[in-house]
Amino acid sequence: MAPEQDDPAGAWDDALRAAALFAADPHGLGGIVLRAGAGPVRDVWLDHLRSRLAGPVRRMPPGIADDRLIGGLDLPATLRAGRPVIQRGLLAEADGGVVLVPMAERLERGTVARLAGALDTGTLALERDGLAARLPARFGLVLLDEGQEDESVAEALADRLALRIDLTSVSLRAATSPRGDEAGRQGGPATERPSGQPVDDPVATLCAVADAFGVASLRAPLLALRIARLIAREAGRAEPDEADLIEAARLVLAPRATRLPAPPPGEAEAADQPPEPQPSQEAQRALDDAAERDEAPAQRPDETVLDAVRAALPKDLLARLLAAGPPLRSGAAGRMGASSASPLTGRPVGSRPGDPRRGRLDLIATLRAAAPWQRLRRAEGDARRVVVAPEDFRIRRLKRRSETTTIFCVDASGSAALERLAEAKGAVELLLAEAYVRRDRIALVAFRGTGAETVLPPTRSLVRAKRVLAGLPGGGGTPLAAGLDAAATLALGVRRAGGSPVIVLLTDGRANVARSGLGGRALAGEEALAAARLLRAQALPTLVIDTGARPDGARRLAEAAQARYCPLPHADAGSVSAAVRAATA
């Protein structure tokens, strides 16, 4: 989360300040997550950063292969020399400089792991193509986050970068105004100021502030401390003062906040409760003696630092926290479903030893595997030939994206059926409007009376969905177990076809019809919990939206299915679709 300030010029000044601090120590600070779309504002900021950097700047192409990223065998030189020759990769070339990563929100997990490892150690382990070497790779990262609301940079990588800035609200006029140019030349708005109050323990203060705002990462306060010391060193001070800690906490901790800090102990109670009677002198002395024997109370962060960080929090922090939660799809799913291996079709993601008759031959990888052995193999043959042995053959590893199918399982029973169906219809139509871009499909299972049926098979057709939804009836009992069974059957079929299913259940959790069609809340409830446990056993991602007037009726069901639980007693189509998007992001 990045601060979204009301003053675009202030956000631009903070971005320039972040660039100046990062340029002073790229590897030590790890890097910057820059959220901004491609455009002139981002280009102006990148030009400003390049003007302050002393080392090389390398741009990492999207979908970069391992041999270009970390290096490998220089095939032409190896064939000429008859011995292995190392070719340095992009990360080794960027040693002492910065790597720009466009579309960072779509990085593959393997690429994320390699970047994180190089940031941690400052070196690059090259162990491939018969080579073994360690190359220096001390660089900083600038991750260009160009994603939509449901896309974000991998947290394993973003956590290692000190700074996060957001330029989405900054206009070109603010970026090119004389005030912005002056701030850029001076390095930011906080380079000239009087010294603040000294701080006894800056490490404890930053850790307490991080804890108050729910920042669980241990790297965050350490990176904030590094920035505070960098600011102090620029001002000629040996140790950071209070103002240095405030600026560091604003830049590092505020964008990572996951909660609002609790009020000081006793403040909230004092506002609502009458004053307690004062103890007697003897009782007071006993309390004082007990307090002296007890341990010191937990440290509370400096209120000045706390208030400064609170002022820099995103304006929509509460809304984001309400939509926060573990994703239903895997981290590799992205916007187009999970990746699945494919023997003949898909995007190349490397190579492996194999039989070219059972896959697609990777000629370059095969020659790389054969090149180190040519001096031995040519001893008995023509020196102009490249001798390839069967163990040298490499075939391509291919992956293709699978579609994500969102299966709505809707309770269409009872007096509130029309309202629930209206919510589901609106949510389906809103999500289908994005289906073409997301390459997703939508399905609808309705349960009422004594059974359940699939009223809308997986589709992207908005016209077909509206036609089917318009004639969907409601009323009757609540055969919840039958609805879960039908949704599970449909989800397993989607999975067998290579897709990624997600079940979204809209219900109040009050089942009253068993699988046999007989009434009875006790038996129907037990069967519904058993069906939910079956979803968990089959590892089907599930979101339970509790539509009851008094939420909590479906919580046991969500726990049994190990599903994400979302109480929405007054849900409309917009809130349901927003919850689904947040859960499946």
KELOKE-301586 format. One record per residue (C-alpha): x, y, z; residue in three letters. Coordinates in steps of 0.001 Angstrom, whole numbers, plus 500000, padded with zeros to 6 digits. Example, Ala and Ser with C-alpha at 12.3 -4.5 7.8 and 13.67 -1.06 7.14 Angstrom:
BEGIN
> 512300/495500/507800/ala .
> 513670/498940/507140/ser .
//
This chain:
BEGIN
> 500000/500000/500000/met .
> 501340/503355/499101/ala .
> 500264/506656/500529/pro .
> 497632/508443/498498/glu .
> 497983/512037/499505/gln .
> 495478/514751/498814/asp .
> 498274/517041/497614/asp .
> 499767/515673/494351/pro .
> 502739/518019/494712/ala .
> 503423/516551/498156/gly .
> 503311/513026/496729/ala .
> 505720/514118/494004/trp .
> 508089/515656/496567/asp .
> 508073/512396/498526/asp .
> 508821/510482/495317/ala .
> 511801/512736/494589/leu .
> 513006/512364/498164/arg .
> 512757/508584/497866/ala .
> 514773/508699/494629/ala .
> 517512/510770/496286/ala .
> 517806/508416/499264/leu .
> 517767/505322/497073/phe .
> 520460/506709/494762/ala .
> 522736/507198/497773/ala .
> 522669/503467/498677/asp .
> 520879/501296/496068/pro .
> 521933/497881/497352/his .
> 521654/498751/501032/gly .
> 518061/499968/500646/leu .
> 517103/497122/498313/gly .
> 515015/499232/495990/gly .
> 511710/500954/495295/ile .
> 508259/499671/494369/val .
> 506916/502345/492018/leu .
> 503189/502098/491352/arg .
> 502426/504096/488223/ala .
> 501200/503440/484736/gly .
> 503406/503957/481725/ala .
> 503384/507657/480881/gly .
> 505227/510955/481068/pro .
> 505001/511271/484877/val .
> 506797/507978/485399/arg .
> 509336/508874/482707/asp .
> 510109/512194/484425/val .
> 510705/510403/487733/trp .
> 512904/507736/486106/leu .
> 514956/510423/484336/asp .
> 515436/512159/487683/his .
> 516583/508889/489268/leu .
> 519018/508129/486427/arg .
> 520580/511574/486788/ser .
> 521472/510799/490419/arg .
> 522793/507244/489952/leu .
> 526512/506601/489601/ala .
> 526398/502949/488528/gly .
> 524956/501159/485500/pro .
> 521203/500959/484882/val .
> 519880/497787/483247/arg .
> 516298/497199/482129/arg .
> 515042/493653/482596/met .
> 512849/492502/479679/pro .
> 509531/490835/480627/pro .
> 509744/487049/480490/gly .
> 513547/487051/480572/ile .
> 515158/483615/480306/ala .
> 517525/482267/482949/asp .
> 520559/482283/480667/asp .
> 520114/486046/480133/arg .
> 519179/486798/483745/leu .
> 521887/484924/485660/ile .
> 524260/484004/482833/gly .
> 525474/480719/481466/gly .
> 527576/479243/478734/leu .
> 528811/481518/475936/asp .
> 528050/479058/473163/leu .
> 530001/480618/470221/pro .
> 533073/481280/472371/ala .
> 532927/477790/473870/thr .
> 532720/476113/470473/leu .
> 535670/478167/469230/arg .
> 537829/477592/472311/ala .
> 536849/473999/472963/gly .
> 536419/474768/476686/arg .
> 533586/476283/478745/pro .
> 533420/480095/478573/val .
> 531149/481982/480982/ile .
> 528740/484617/479725/gln .
> 527626/487060/482411/arg .
> 523911/487676/482845/gly .
> 521972/490878/483359/leu .
> 522221/490781/487168/leu .
> 526001/490471/487101/ala .
> 526197/493286/484531/glu .
> 524202/495509/486924/ala .
> 526720/495096/489773/asp .
> 527015/498468/491511/gly .
> 523946/499858/489773/gly .
> 520194/499433/489403/val .
> 517868/496992/487614/val .
> 514557/498353/486265/leu .
> 511814/495696/486232/val .
> 508725/496569/484137/pro .
> 505439/494742/484793/met .
> 506857/493549/488117/ala .
> 503419/492351/489229/glu .
> 503672/489523/486656/arg .
> 507095/488148/487558/leu .
> 507378/484377/487640/glu .
> 508070/482774/491004/arg .
> 511463/481512/489843/gly .
> 512528/485006/488781/thr .
> 511316/486418/492114/val .
> 513401/483839/493982/ala .
> 516553/484639/491988/arg .
> 516184/488385/492499/leu .
> 515542/487930/496222/ala .
> 518556/485655/496617/gly .
> 520868/488118/494877/ala .
> 519558/490990/497044/leu .
> 520192/488983/500228/asp .
> 523745/487886/499436/thr .
> 525056/490473/496978/gly .
> 526367/487614/494838/thr .
> 525029/485401/492078/leu .
> 525523/481629/492129/ala .
> 525966/480422/488557/leu .
> 525525/476659/488495/glu .
> 524266/475546/485095/arg .
> 525541/474214/481752/asp .
> 528427/472492/483532/gly .
> 529586/475788/485107/leu .
> 530093/476706/488763/ala .
> 530966/480272/489697/ala .
> 529991/483055/492080/arg .
> 529713/486508/490530/leu .
> 529325/489841/492367/pro .
> 525800/491264/491993/ala .
> 525251/494184/494366/arg .
> 522393/496105/492800/phe .
> 519155/497855/493678/gly .
> 515743/497138/492180/leu .
> 513107/499495/490821/val .
> 509932/497458/490446/leu .
> 507489/499161/488078/leu .
> 504057/498073/489295/asp .
> 501667/498646/486395/glu .
> 498923/496255/487559/gly .
> 495257/496764/488259/gln .
> 493683/496746/491730/glu .
> 493759/492958/491923/asp .
> 497418/492677/490911/glu .
> 500432/493410/493082/ser .
> 504146/492765/493305/val .
> 505150/489532/495055/ala .
> 505433/490315/498777/glu .
> 508546/488126/499105/ala .
> 510341/490616/496854/leu .
> 508604/493857/497879/ala .
> 509408/493167/501544/asp .
> 513127/493412/500753/arg .
> 512760/496896/499219/leu .
> 512761/499870/501560/ala .
> 510587/502315/499636/leu .
> 507107/502232/498091/arg .
> 505753/505233/496206/ile .
> 502585/505854/494243/asp .
> 502437/508298/491313/leu .
> 498943/507417/490116/thr .
> 497513/510646/491575/ser .
> 500340/512916/490342/val .
> 499690/514986/487234/ser .
> 502268/515974/484649/leu .
> 501819/519617/485690/arg .
> 502787/518787/489296/ala .
> 505779/516741/488109/ala .
> 507132/519488/485842/thr .
> 506227/522515/487961/ser .
> 509021/524803/489187/pro .
> 508321/523643/492754/arg .
> 508818/520015/491714/gly .
> 512018/520876/489813/asp .
> 513399/522737/492817/glu .
> 512570/519827/495127/ala .
> 514330/517501/492705/gly .
> 517485/519614/492658/arg .
> 517579/519812/496456/gln .
> 516923/516088/496874/gly .
> 513522/516404/498528/gly .
> 511601/518584/500937/pro .
> 513327/517397/504118/ala .
> 517013/518049/503363/thr .
> 517173/521377/505187/glu .
> 515562/521566/508617/arg .
> 516584/522164/512216/pro .
> 517718/519244/514298/ser .
> 515042/517409/516270/gly .
> 515053/515890/519731/gln .
> 517622/513160/520391/pro .
> 516285/509593/520648/val .
> 517580/507206/523286/asp .
> 516900/503994/521368/asp .
> 515953/504496/517681/pro .
> 515759/500736/517066/val .
> 513165/500223/519819/ala .
> 511194/503274/518643/thr .
> 510943/502060/515034/leu .
> 510079/498513/516137/cys .
> 507329/499854/518412/ala .
> 505907/501988/515578/val .
> 505990/499017/513204/ala .
> 504156/496888/515760/asp .
> 501556/499613/516368/ala .
> 500680/499697/512658/phe .
> 500652/495926/512209/gly .
> 503898/495681/510196/val .
> 504950/492104/510934/ala .
> 508113/492101/508803/ser .
> 511413/492393/510650/leu .
> 513020/493931/507580/arg .
> 510783/497018/507650/ala .
> 512143/498639/510873/pro .
> 515693/497689/509876/leu .
> 515287/499390/506497/leu .
> 513701/502400/508207/ala .
> 516696/502583/510551/leu .
> 519100/502456/507590/arg .
> 517248/505348/505942/ile .
> 517206/507342/509192/ala .
> 520969/506936/509526/arg .
> 521404/507910/505879/leu .
> 519378/511096/506466/ile .
> 521422/511881/509576/ala .
> 524685/511335/507725/arg .
> 523572/513730/504978/glu .
> 522958/516370/507668/ala .
> 526327/515751/509343/gly .
> 524961/513994/512444/arg .
> 526448/510842/513909/ala .
> 523102/509384/515050/glu .
> 519526/509970/513823/pro .
> 517311/512305/515829/asp .
> 513525/512311/516185/glu .
> 512935/514167/512910/ala .
> 515086/511615/511046/asp .
> 513036/508762/512496/leu .
> 509801/510512/511547/ile .
> 510848/510881/507915/glu .
> 512116/507300/507740/ala .
> 508940/505935/509326/ala .
> 506757/507940/506926/arg .
> 508593/506610/503889/leu .
> 509061/502984/504986/val .
> 506452/502025/507595/leu .
> 503363/504000/506549/ala .
> 502983/502278/503134/pro .
> 503204/498880/504877/arg .
> 500550/499568/507551/ala .
> 497923/496856/507993/thr .
> 495981/498354/510910/arg .
> 495375/501554/512793/leu .
> 497272/501914/516095/pro .
> 495417/501254/519319/ala .
> 494760/504221/521623/pro .
> 496951/504607/524723/pro .
> 495888/502336/527593/pro .
> 493044/503862/529534/gly .
> 492118/506537/526986/glu .
> 489203/504678/525433/ala .
> 487848/503554/528793/glu .
> 488132/507017/530297/ala .
> 485825/508453/527644/ala .
> 482981/506026/528345/asp .
> 483280/504977/531986/gln .
> 482761/506979/535183/pro .
> 485845/507713/537298/pro .
> 486814/504892/539604/glu .
> 486942/505530/543371/pro .
> 490385/506356/544732/gln .
> 491983/503651/546936/pro .
> 492925/504267/550513/ser .
> 496463/505256/551488/gln .
> 497312/501710/552640/glu .
> 495904/500213/549452/ala .
> 497774/502771/547343/gln .
> 501073/501922/549059/arg .
> 500449/498219/548406/ala .
> 499766/498933/544734/leu .
> 502952/500994/544436/asp .
> 505014/498218/546016/asp .
> 503495/495663/543634/ala .
> 504201/497915/540651/ala .
> 507850/498214/541653/glu .
> 508164/494425/541801/arg .
> 506514/493908/538418/asp .
> 508328/494138/535137/glu .
> 508320/497374/533214/ala .
> 505248/497829/530985/pro .
> 505487/497289/527259/ala .
> 507059/500265/525503/gln .
> 504723/502506/523576/arg .
> 506197/504352/520598/pro .
> 506828/508069/520715/asp .
> 503485/509781/520087/glu .
> 505158/512310/517768/thr .
> 506484/509573/515492/val .
> 503173/507726/515746/leu .
> 501163/510797/514720/asp .
> 503486/511499/511776/ala .
> 503094/507976/510432/val .
> 499324/508089/511002/arg .
> 499123/511268/508904/ala .
> 500915/509514/506023/ala .
> 498598/506482/505960/leu .
> 496557/505838/502803/pro .
> 493169/507495/502925/lys .
> 491483/504226/501921/asp .
> 493343/502061/504439/leu .
> 490183/500864/506200/leu .
> 488534/499919/502904/ala .
> 491601/497964/501863/arg .
> 491779/496149/505185/leu .
> 488138/495082/504863/leu .
> 488902/493532/501479/ala .
> 492155/491957/502690/ala .
> 492502/488235/503200/gly .
> 494246/485173/501866/pro .
> 493730/484741/498109/pro .
> 491740/481791/496870/leu .
> 493915/481284/493819/arg .
> 497586/480442/494026/ser .
> 500207/483135/493749/gly .
> 501129/481898/490295/ala .
> 497640/482280/488979/ala .
> 497779/485934/488082/gly .
> 494857/487271/486083/arg .
> 494569/484265/483797/met .
> 494488/481248/486102/gly .
> 497161/478891/487315/ala .
> 500036/477681/485150/ser .
> 499988/474063/484080/ser .
> 502654/472011/482352/ala .
> 502046/471179/478717/ser .
> 504160/468820/476573/pro .
> 503566/470435/473167/leu .
> 501877/473832/473559/thr .
> 502415/476903/475692/gly .
> 505090/479410/476593/arg .
> 508723/478214/476898/pro .
> 509968/478291/480496/val .
> 513301/476499/480120/gly .
> 514456/473073/479073/ser .
> 515160/469651/480554/arg .
> 516886/466430/479474/pro .
> 514551/464261/477450/gly .
> 513726/462441/474255/asp .
> 513049/464843/471312/pro .
> 510507/462328/469976/arg .
> 508347/463050/473061/arg .
> 508659/466796/473128/gly .
> 509967/469829/471256/arg .
> 513742/469869/470800/leu .
> 515552/472854/472290/asp .
> 518468/473098/469876/leu .
> 520388/475862/471647/ile .
> 520149/474117/475021/ala .
> 521280/470864/473386/thr .
> 524348/472557/471910/leu .
> 525093/474172/475295/arg .
> 525046/470746/476941/ala .
> 527317/469266/474273/ala .
> 529798/472146/473948/ala .
> 531982/471482/477051/pro .
> 532725/467923/475850/trp .
> 533846/468698/472302/gln .
> 537603/468558/472989/arg .
> 537255/464966/474248/leu .
> 534774/463878/471595/arg .
> 536722/465360/468667/arg .
> 539836/463332/469449/ala .
> 538586/460498/467291/glu .
> 536605/462437/464686/gly .
> 536475/465520/462464/asp .
> 537400/468677/464417/ala .
> 534905/470713/462387/arg .
> 531914/468708/463556/arg .
> 529899/469155/466739/val .
> 529436/465743/468324/val .
> 526110/465423/470178/val .
> 525496/462435/472454/ala .
> 522011/461178/473456/pro .
> 522435/462534/476983/glu .
> 522899/466034/475539/asp .
> 519388/466282/474109/phe .
> 517199/468901/475738/arg .
> 513480/469402/475188/ile .
> 511516/472538/475933/arg .
> 509529/472932/479136/arg .
> 506245/474571/478198/leu .
> 503514/476063/480362/lys .
> 500138/477397/479455/arg .
> 497678/479452/481442/arg .
> 494472/477776/482556/ser .
> 491184/479618/482772/glu .
> 489693/480485/486140/thr .
> 486041/479506/486480/thr .
> 484087/481211/489270/thr .
> 481165/478987/490314/ile .
> 478382/480849/492125/phe .
> 476441/478500/494419/cys .
> 473336/480475/495389/val .
> 470733/479756/498030/asp .
> 467460/480328/496114/ala .
> 465122/479256/498901/ser .
> 462851/481012/501355/gly .
> 461315/484444/501534/ser .
> 464631/486225/500859/ala .
> 465313/484207/497698/ala .
> 464452/487042/495344/leu .
> 466932/489370/497069/glu .
> 469730/486782/497031/arg .
> 469077/485965/493389/leu .
> 469114/489649/492517/ala .
> 472509/489988/494222/glu .
> 473856/486953/492407/ala .
> 472505/488124/489056/lys .
> 474076/491549/489437/gly .
> 477395/490108/490611/ala .
> 477486/487624/487725/val .
> 476825/490369/485199/glu .
> 479508/492636/486697/leu .
> 482091/489839/486691/leu .
> 481164/488712/483191/leu .
> 481866/492237/481958/ala .
> 485502/491609/482931/glu .
> 485613/488017/481717/ala .
> 487004/488845/478291/tyr .
> 489963/490753/479727/val .
> 490566/488281/482568/arg .
> 489999/485201/480373/arg .
> 487755/483845/483106/asp .
> 484428/482041/482994/arg .
> 481358/482177/485219/ile .
> 478933/479401/486240/ala .
> 475855/479408/488474/leu .
> 474429/476626/490675/val .
> 471115/477278/492453/ala .
> 469647/475106/495214/phe .
> 466063/475236/496509/arg .
> 463188/472928/497318/gly .
> 464635/469410/497493/thr .
> 467667/469651/495182/gly .
> 470155/471710/493200/ala .
> 470801/472325/489515/glu .
> 473428/473964/487334/thr .
> 471401/476747/485756/val .
> 474373/478351/483992/leu .
> 477256/476159/482757/pro .
> 480715/477800/482566/pro .
> 480505/480632/480035/thr .
> 481844/484050/479064/arg .
> 478687/485014/477178/ser .
> 476942/487907/478933/leu .
> 473876/487589/476668/val .
> 473436/483920/477519/arg .
> 473908/484601/481242/ala .
> 471261/487332/481290/lys .
> 468784/485130/479424/arg .
> 469248/482246/481877/val .
> 469233/484424/484976/leu .
> 466070/486250/483979/ala .
> 463964/483099/484292/gly .
> 465533/481689/487454/leu .
> 462800/480908/490050/pro .
> 463112/480910/493834/gly .
> 461393/479622/496981/gly .
> 461087/476405/498960/gly .
> 463432/474676/501394/gly .
> 467216/474925/501750/thr .
> 469002/471755/500493/pro .
> 472455/473152/501290/leu .
> 474278/469803/501055/ala .
> 472839/469177/497575/ala .
> 474003/472625/496469/gly .
> 477533/472012/497729/leu .
> 477609/468602/496040/asp .
> 476530/470103/492709/ala .
> 479132/472898/492970/ala .
> 481868/470371/493862/ala .
> 480959/468153/490910/thr .
> 481104/471104/488535/leu .
> 484407/472335/490044/ala .
> 486044/468919/489725/leu .
> 484965/468777/486078/gly .
> 486563/472167/485466/val .
> 489759/470992/487159/arg .
> 489906/467801/485084/arg .
> 489601/469921/481952/ala .
> 492687/471890/483002/gly .
> 490934/474917/484522/gly .
> 491149/476566/487942/ser .
> 487793/476512/489769/pro .
> 486732/478876/492567/val .
> 483434/478285/494417/ile .
> 481524/481300/495769/val .
> 478719/480237/498133/leu .
> 475945/482750/498965/leu .
> 473869/481463/501867/thr .
> 472782/482125/505429/asp .
> 473952/478616/506424/gly .
> 470563/477482/507769/arg .
> 469985/474157/505983/ala .
> 466641/472422/506508/asn .
> 466437/469795/503714/val .
> 468643/466688/503616/ala .
> 470042/465008/500507/arg .
> 467131/462558/500544/ser .
> 464647/465418/500309/gly .
> 463382/464966/503863/leu .
> 463051/467968/506144/gly .
> 464864/468409/509460/gly .
> 467454/470970/510469/arg .
> 469648/468562/512473/ala .
> 470208/466023/509674/leu .
> 470412/468722/506976/ala .
> 472972/470655/509002/gly .
> 475203/467600/509540/glu .
> 475075/466713/505838/glu .
> 475944/470301/504891/ala .
> 479008/470223/507195/leu .
> 480028/466861/505699/ala .
> 479734/468303/502181/ala .
> 481842/471274/503275/ala .
> 484536/468959/504652/arg .
> 484546/467208/501282/leu .
> 485371/470545/499611/leu .
> 488337/470868/501958/arg .
> 489472/467289/501268/ala .
> 489351/467953/497526/gln .
> 491282/471238/497976/ala .
> 488646/473293/496167/leu .
> 489098/477053/496807/pro .
> 485888/478381/498350/thr .
> 484515/481760/499430/leu .
> 481487/481747/501759/val .
> 479409/484949/501671/ile .
> 477037/484988/504647/asp .
> 473851/486765/503516/thr .
> 471933/486216/506742/gly .
> 470360/489182/508507/ala .
> 472404/488202/511560/arg .
> 475781/487032/510220/pro .
> 477572/484025/511723/asp .
> 475120/481379/510556/gly .
> 477507/480217/507821/ala .
> 480743/480548/509820/arg .
> 480790/476876/510880/arg .
> 480283/475924/507247/leu .
> 483267/478069/506197/ala .
> 485443/476547/508921/glu .
> 484516/473025/507845/ala .
> 485393/473801/504214/ala .
> 488490/475756/505279/gln .
> 487066/478560/503177/ala .
> 487357/482309/503375/arg .
> 484392/483772/505282/tyr .
> 482817/487101/504353/cys .
> 479720/488315/506268/pro .
> 477650/490606/504022/leu .
> 474167/490864/505551/pro .
> 473230/493836/503357/his .
> 475165/492790/500263/ala .
> 474391/494224/496872/asp .
> 475759/493223/493479/ala .
> 478675/495649/493745/gly .
> 479820/494458/497187/ser .
> 479515/490792/496220/val .
> 481538/491243/493027/ser .
> 484125/493318/494935/ala .
> 484472/490582/497565/ala .
> 484922/487951/494860/val .
> 487550/490028/493061/arg .
> 489448/490665/496304/ala .
> 489342/486987/497287/ala .
> 490442/485654/493891/thr .
> 493088/488315/493179/ala .
//
